[in-house]
Amino acid sequence: MTTIAQTPTDTQPTAEHVGIHRRYCRMAPDHNLHIWRDDARWLLTLAEAEADEWPADVLHNSTTDSRALIAAIDAELSWRAGRGLSRDPIDVGIPRETLDAIKQSARLELEIAVDVELRGHRTLTGRCLFHDDTTPSLVVWTADQHWKCFGCQLGGDIVTWLMLRHNWTFIEAVSHLSDRTGVALPQKAKPNAASPDRQRRPANAFTYRRIGGAL
């Protein structure tokens, strides 16, 4: 029988837990860090609002991991600000409004359901593909089109899922969704299938720069 928790207890993350997230944060552009922090805060709010619907272990892991991520992001942004540093993503040639239209037209749960048996209604669960998942650790929120595995701690949106599932670049994942949804990409943003070394540089590659000038 599944145990339901009303209120998470002992959900303060350890320094080691925060450190794991900090290593990922170190590689991310500033913009991504702000988005991830907003997502983590949203997840904390959701966990509190739906505490009576979540299994106890999922509620505990979700709350602890979200707090660890927020702490890691705060530490990383503070570290950069103290040194006058910023990290900027590479321009991949896709307007934000086009990317938003593609994501809004696609359905995360349908992409995941190709490989994972999902159960539930508004919040779906299944066994994660990215580790030896003996219990359903993968959670998919259909309303917000986010997913997270509370076993291996991977998570994100539909683009992240496709990149991890198929070992695709950002451009390849978005191009796949463009074909599925019919939302056209700018020609310069489409992957060049004729080039054997296309997109070797990650789409979210970055460099440090001094705020106000190059590093």
Secondary structure, 3 states (H helix, E strand, C coil): CCCECCCCCCCCCCHHHHHHHHHHHHCCCHHHHHHHHHHHHHHHHHHHHCHHHCEHHHHHHHHHHHHHHHHHHHHHHHHHHHCCEEEEECCCCCCHHHHHHHHHHCCHHHHHHCCCCCEECCEEEECCCCCCCCCCCEEEECCCCEEEECCCCCEECHHHHHHHHHCCCHHHHHHHHHHHHCCCCCHHHCCCCCCCCCCCCCCCCEEEEECCEEC
